[in-house]
Amino acid sequence: MRIYISADMEGVTGVTHSQDVIPGRSQYERFRRLLTADVNAAIEGAAQAGATDFLVNEAHDGMRNILLEDLDPRAEVIVGQRKPYSMMQGFEGADLIFFVGYHARAGTEGVLSHTFDSPTVVTGVWLNGEPCSEARMNATLAGLEGIPVGLVTGDDLACAEAEDLYSGVQTARVKTAVDRYTARCLSPQVARERIRDAARLAAGEGDLAPYAPDPPYTFTIEFATASSAASVLFFPGLERVDDRRVSWTHEDYETAFEMFIGVMRLSRSDPDYG
């Protein structure tokens, strides 16, 4: 069994502030160690259920966070930011998807909630009219290739969304959001035990269903400023809904998703969370 792990960072226990997850900030080195340990726990749990092939994709900020020297040697890792599928680079051919260290969507009170960029840049993303998290759009990309999401780790809001959307998914809640910058957190040791146990169950689960909504696929992005919306209007097929919102529709999700990544890269500016 091949396990694909998309590793974000805001969903690690103890993370509540941009100081924890932005390279060069005061707590970053500490929390990248904890992220690496969470990924290792997911690998160990899945291996206990018989999984033998592990590919990890860096999925946070500059996508150079995991400590390679501390990563489980059974895994390979995709490092770097210039990736057509961004948080999902290399997912093709996997049997099961794990989202480790994930967070809630923009507009919620989940810890450091956002969707692909700071709320100072993007205030909301919708897929077919429904509020959309990074996890949801990534799960759709995999699901339409027949690959289910087996595990999501993060705060209570991220896990609750996963349980609502992905049939049979296992979750590991490592903290409970009090508000966007405060959480009730498990110790790293207990968090890793939860992740390990959930990963083992996910890899041994035979009743998982891919998340595969029907076409067409309409993305809508609401920017914080009208100038950000104006900066992406040259994309073919993109329409301006109002001063701050843009939208596009495509029958093929992969094409719509790739356009989303392009729009986000062009409009991206401040790496902080607002």
N, C-alpha and C positions, 0 to 999 in steps of 0.2 A: 504493500500500500504506500502510495506517495502522498505525503502531507505537505501542503503549501501554507506557510505562515506569513501573513502580512503583519508587521510589527510596528505599531504606533507607540506613543509614549505617554500621552496625557492620562491614559487609563491605568497606569502603574500605581500601586498603593503609595500613599504619601504625597503624591504630586497634587499640588493645589495652586501653583503660581507659575508665571512665566520664568521666574528665576530657576525653577526646577528642570526645565526642558529646553531651554535655548542655549546652544553652544556658547561657551565663554561666560555664562552667568554663574552665580555663586554656588548653586546646588546641582548643576548639570552633571558633573562627573559622578557624583553620588548616585543620581537616578539613572544614569546610563548603565551602571553596574546592576541596579535592580531590574531594569528592563532586560538586560542580558540573562539574568537569573530567571525571570519569568518565561522567556523564550525557551530556556533550557528545561524548565519544568514542564512546559507543553510538549517538548520533544520526548522527554523521559516518559511521560504518561502515555503518549501515543505508542512509543516503542514497547511499553509493557503490554499493549494490546496487539502487538504484532507488526506495527508499521516499521518499515526499514529504510525509507527514502524521504529525506527532509530538505526542502528548499525554503529558506527564509528570505523575505524581501524587506529591506529597510523602507519604512513608510512614514517617517516623521521628519519634518523640517528639511534639512539638507541631505537627509537619508544616509548619514554616516555616524550612527549612534551606538550600535551594538559593538561590544568589545570582542573582536574576532578571536583574540587569544584566549578568551574565556568561554567562547561558544562551544556547545557540545560538538565534538569532532564528527559526529554522524551527519551533521548538517552542512550544506553549502549556503552562502549568503550573497544576495545581490546588493551591492553597495553603490551609492551615487544617485544623483537627482535627475539626470537627463534620460528619462525612461518614457517611452510612448504610453505605457499603461500605468505609470506613476506608482501608486500604492499597490497595484496588482501586477506589476511586471513579472513575467515568468510563470503565471498561474496555469497556463495551458498544459494539459496532460496530467494534472493532479487528480487524485481521487477524492480529496477532502480539503476544505479550506478552514484555516484557523485565523481568527482576528485577535491578536494579543495586544493589550494596552490601548484598546479603543475607547472612544469617548462619545458623548451624546451630540446630537445635531445642534446647529445654530438656533438660537432663540429659546433654548431650554435652560433650566438651572442645573444641568449637569456640570461636573467639574471641568473648567476650561472648555466649555461647549463651543463648537464652531463647525463650519463645514468648509474644509479645504483652505480657509484663510481666516485671518482675524476679523471679528465683527467691525473693526474699523475699515475693512475693505468689503466684506460680504456679510450681509445681514440675514440672508436666507437662500436656500436652494429648494426647488420643488421638482419632483419627477411625476409627470402625469397628474399634476395638481395637488399632490400630497407632499408635505414637508419631508425632506430627504437628508439623511445622514451620509457620511462617507461610507459607513458600513453597508447601508442599503444599496447605494449605487455600485459598490464593489461586489456585493453579493449578487446583484443582477447580472453583472458582467460574467461572473463564474456560472451562475445558474443557467443562463442561456446556452452555456456549453455543457450543461448536464452535471455540473459539479456543485454539490451542496456545501453549505457552511455547517461545520460540525461543532465549532467552539468559538465563543466570544468571551474575552476577559475585559473587565473595566469596572466603572462605577455602576450603581443600581439602575440608572436611567439607560445606559448603554445596554445593559443586560436585559432590561425589561423590553426594550424595543426588539432585541434579537428574539426573545421568546415569543413575541407577538407575530413576528414575520417569518421565521425560518423553522419549518417543521422538523421536530426532533432535535433541535440544537441543544448543546450543553453550554451552560454559562458559568463563569467564575466571578462572582461579585467580590471585589477586593476592597471596595470602599463604598460608603453611602454619602451622596452629596447632601450637604446642608444648604449651600448655595454655590454659585459658580466658582468661588474661591475658598471654599471650606468643605471639608469632608471628614466623616468618621471612618478611620482607616484601620484595616487589619495590619498586624505585624507582617513583615515580608515573609517570614517563615510560614505563617498560616496561609498567607495569600498563595504562596507557591504550592502548598499542599492542596489547596482548592483547585488551582490550575492543573496540577498533575492528575488529580482524581477526575476532573472534568474531561481532560484530554484523553485519558484512558477509556472513559465511557464513550466519548465521541468516536474514537477510532474503532471501538468494538461494536458500535451501533449499526444495525442493518436497516433501519427504517428512516433514514434521512432523505428528504426531498429537496431538490434544487429550488431556489427562489427564482422563478422565471415568469414575470408578468408579460402579458400579451402586448404586441405592438398596436399602434405606433408609440413612439417614446418622445415625450415633450419635456425638455429641460427648461426651467425658468430660474434665473439668478437675479436676486435683488442686491444691488451694490449699496454701499453706504453713501456714495456721492454720485451725482449725475455725470461727473467727468470720467469716472471709472466705466460707467455704461457706455459713454460716447467713445471710449478708447477701443472698443471691441466691435464696433458696428460694421467693419469691413468684412467680417466672416460671412461667407456665402450662406444664405438661408436664415441668418439671424435677424430677428425683428426686435425693435424697441417697443416695449409694452407701454412704458411711461418714462419719466425722467430717469429713474434709477433701476428699472427692470428690463432685462432682455430675455428672449425666448427663442427656441428653435425646436423643430420636430423632424424626426426621421423614422422610417420603417425599420432600419437596422440599428440595434442598440450600440453595437461597437462603434459605428460611425458617429452617433450622437455623443457617446462617451468620449471619444477622441476629441471631438469639438469642445466638449466641456473642459478637458485638460488644457487645450490650446487657449481657450478664453481665460481660464484661471491663470495660466502662466503670463499672459500678456498684462492682465490687470493687477497682478500681485505686486505688493510694495512692502508694507511694514510687517515684519515677522512676529510681532507681539500680538497679544490677544485682546487688547482694548480694555 
